Amino acid sequence: MRQDSGLMIVGILFSGLGAAVVFNGLNGTGVESPSGMRGSIHASPEQAVIMGAFLLVAGLLMV
């Protein structure tokens, strides 16, 4: 295996997470916290699409 395979794995995980966040944003749900969690992230659908796009681009740059 190549030495940068760990970075490739992290890039694939970031890309998957970014795609899931974009899908939630386009679906209209945004990012909601599980009940009872303090200090968690809240994002509107528009913010979720932007945040997911940044994660997706960062993941693709790592790969």
Residue frames as a rotation matrix with the C-alpha (Angstrom) as fourth column:
MET 1
0.574 0.819 0.000 0.00
0.819 -0.574 0.000 0.00
0.000 0.000 -1.000 0.00
ARG 2
0.001 -0.549 0.836 1.08
0.419 -0.759 -0.498 3.56
0.908 0.351 0.229 -0.56
GLN 3
-0.762 -0.399 -0.510 2.09
0.621 -0.229 -0.750 5.77
0.182 -0.888 0.422 2.32
ASP 4
-0.899 0.434 0.053 -0.77
-0.437 -0.887 -0.151 8.22
-0.019 -0.159 0.987 1.78
SER 5
-0.581 0.722 -0.376 -3.51
0.290 0.615 0.733 5.57
0.761 0.317 -0.566 1.97
GLY 6
-0.460 0.403 -0.791 -4.59
0.857 -0.032 -0.515 6.90
-0.233 -0.915 -0.330 5.39
LEU 7
-0.734 0.160 -0.660 -5.19
-0.168 -0.984 -0.051 10.33
-0.658 0.074 0.749 3.89
MET 8
-0.816 0.453 -0.359 -7.19
-0.340 0.126 0.932 8.71
0.467 0.883 0.051 1.11
ILE 9
-0.483 0.649 -0.588 -9.38
0.755 0.649 0.096 6.87
0.444 -0.398 -0.803 3.63
VAL 10
-0.476 0.284 -0.833 -10.02
0.553 -0.640 -0.534 10.12
-0.684 -0.714 0.148 5.54
GLY 11
-0.859 0.130 -0.495 -10.83
-0.423 -0.726 0.543 11.86
-0.288 0.675 0.679 2.25
ILE 12
-0.693 0.640 -0.331 -13.39
0.122 0.557 0.821 9.20
0.710 0.529 -0.464 1.37
LEU 13
-0.362 0.552 -0.751 -14.98
0.932 0.202 -0.301 9.55
-0.015 -0.809 -0.588 4.82
PHE 14
-0.633 0.095 -0.768 -15.14
0.111 -0.971 -0.212 13.36
-0.766 -0.219 0.604 4.47
SER 15
-0.898 0.295 -0.325 -16.67
-0.398 -0.233 0.887 13.00
0.186 0.927 0.326 1.01
GLY 16
-0.537 0.718 -0.443 -19.31
0.551 0.696 0.460 10.60
0.639 0.003 -0.769 2.30
LEU 17
-0.353 0.367 -0.861 -20.14
0.822 -0.317 -0.473 12.86
-0.446 -0.875 -0.190 5.23
GLY 18
-0.790 0.013 -0.613 -20.33
-0.193 -0.954 0.228 15.90
-0.582 0.299 0.756 2.95
ALA 19
-0.825 0.514 -0.234 -22.65
-0.142 0.213 0.967 14.09
0.547 0.831 -0.103 0.54
ALA 20
-0.371 0.706 -0.602 -24.93
0.866 0.498 0.050 13.05
0.335 -0.503 -0.797 3.42
VAL 21
-0.442 0.171 -0.881 -25.09
0.519 -0.752 -0.407 16.61
-0.732 -0.637 0.243 4.78
VAL 22
-0.896 0.136 -0.422 -25.85
-0.406 -0.635 0.657 18.01
-0.179 0.760 0.625 1.31
PHE 23
-0.673 0.682 -0.286 -28.60
0.285 0.595 0.751 15.40
0.683 0.424 -0.595 0.89
ASN 24
-0.271 0.568 -0.777 -30.14
0.949 0.025 -0.313 16.39
-0.159 -0.823 -0.546 4.24
GLY 25
-0.641 -0.013 -0.767 -29.98
0.089 -0.994 -0.057 20.05
-0.762 -0.105 0.639 3.26
LEU 26
-0.887 0.312 -0.341 -31.63
-0.413 -0.204 0.888 19.46
0.208 0.928 0.310 -0.09
ASN 27
-0.560 0.690 -0.458 -34.22
0.597 0.720 0.353 17.26
0.574 -0.076 -0.816 1.60
GLY 28
0.064 0.591 0.804 -35.23
-0.131 -0.794 0.594 20.23
0.989 -0.143 0.027 3.77
THR 29
0.749 0.241 -0.618 -34.26
0.511 0.384 0.769 18.83
0.423 -0.891 0.164 7.16
GLY 30
0.497 -0.653 0.572 -30.92
-0.613 -0.730 -0.302 20.56
0.615 -0.200 -0.763 7.67
VAL 31
-0.427 -0.665 -0.612 -28.72
0.162 0.610 -0.776 19.43
0.889 -0.431 -0.153 10.53
GLU 32
0.492 0.656 0.573 -30.58
-0.554 -0.271 0.787 18.73
0.671 -0.705 0.230 13.76
SER 33
-0.600 -0.725 0.337 -29.14
-0.706 0.284 -0.649 17.63
0.375 -0.627 -0.683 17.06
PRO 34
-0.339 0.461 -0.820 -30.28
0.397 0.860 0.319 14.46
0.853 -0.218 -0.475 18.81
SER 35
0.598 0.662 0.451 -32.49
-0.128 -0.476 0.870 15.19
0.791 -0.578 -0.200 21.79
GLY 36
0.980 -0.110 -0.165 -30.69
0.180 0.144 0.973 15.96
-0.084 -0.983 0.161 25.01
MET 37
0.177 -0.976 0.125 -27.27
0.980 0.162 -0.118 16.79
0.095 0.143 0.985 23.54
ARG 38
0.776 0.004 -0.631 -25.61
0.223 -0.937 0.268 20.01
-0.590 -0.349 -0.728 24.67
GLY 39
0.049 -0.823 -0.565 -23.32
-0.419 -0.531 0.737 22.02
-0.907 0.201 -0.371 22.45
SER 40
-0.175 -0.080 0.981 -24.34
0.667 0.723 0.178 20.28
-0.724 0.686 -0.073 19.26
ILE 41
-0.953 -0.266 -0.145 -24.63
0.057 -0.626 0.778 21.74
-0.297 0.733 0.611 15.77
HIS 42
0.169 0.982 0.080 -27.84
0.501 -0.016 -0.865 23.27
-0.849 0.186 -0.495 14.42
ALA 43
-0.846 -0.433 -0.310 -28.00
-0.044 -0.523 0.851 24.29
-0.531 0.734 0.424 10.77
SER 44
0.222 0.910 -0.351 -30.76
-0.518 -0.195 -0.833 25.36
-0.826 0.367 0.428 8.44
PRO 45
0.650 0.058 0.757 -31.12
0.470 0.753 -0.461 23.51
-0.597 0.656 0.462 5.12
GLU 46
0.929 -0.338 0.153 -29.27
-0.067 -0.559 -0.827 26.31
0.365 0.757 -0.542 3.28
GLN 47
0.352 -0.832 0.428 -26.40
-0.932 -0.269 0.243 26.21
-0.087 -0.485 -0.870 5.77
ALA 48
0.362 -0.182 0.914 -26.31
-0.180 0.949 0.260 22.41
-0.915 -0.259 0.310 5.56
VAL 49
0.910 -0.031 0.413 -25.86
0.403 0.293 -0.867 22.52
-0.095 0.956 0.279 1.79
ILE 50
0.688 -0.694 0.214 -22.97
-0.512 -0.672 -0.535 24.98
0.515 0.259 -0.817 2.10
MET 51
0.228 -0.598 0.768 -21.34
-0.876 0.219 0.430 23.04
-0.426 -0.771 -0.474 4.95
GLY 52
0.563 0.053 0.825 -21.74
0.095 0.987 -0.129 19.74
-0.821 0.151 0.550 3.08
ALA 53
0.961 -0.227 0.157 -20.28
0.134 -0.114 -0.984 21.21
0.241 0.967 -0.079 -0.09
PHE 54
0.400 -0.859 0.319 -17.17
-0.872 -0.464 -0.158 22.33
0.284 -0.215 -0.935 1.81
LEU 55
0.179 -0.298 0.937 -16.82
-0.578 0.739 0.346 18.85
-0.796 -0.604 -0.040 3.34
LEU 56
0.814 0.188 0.550 -17.27
0.285 0.696 -0.659 17.23
-0.506 0.693 0.513 -0.05
VAL 57
0.838 -0.543 0.062 -14.65
-0.221 -0.439 -0.871 19.43
0.500 0.716 -0.488 -1.70
ALA 58
0.214 -0.782 0.585 -12.21
-0.973 -0.120 0.196 18.91
-0.084 -0.612 -0.787 1.20
GLY 59
0.366 -0.025 0.930 -12.67
-0.234 0.965 0.118 15.16
-0.901 -0.261 0.347 0.95
LEU 60
0.937 -0.002 0.350 -12.14
0.329 0.347 -0.879 15.13
-0.120 0.938 0.325 -2.80
LEU 61
0.626 -0.769 0.131 -8.97
-0.620 -0.592 -0.515 17.21
0.474 0.241 -0.847 -2.41
MET 62
0.149 -0.571 0.807 -7.62
-0.833 0.367 0.414 14.68
-0.533 -0.734 -0.421 0.09
VAL 63
0.603 0.103 0.791 -8.27
0.195 0.942 -0.271 11.79
-0.774 0.318 0.548 -2.28
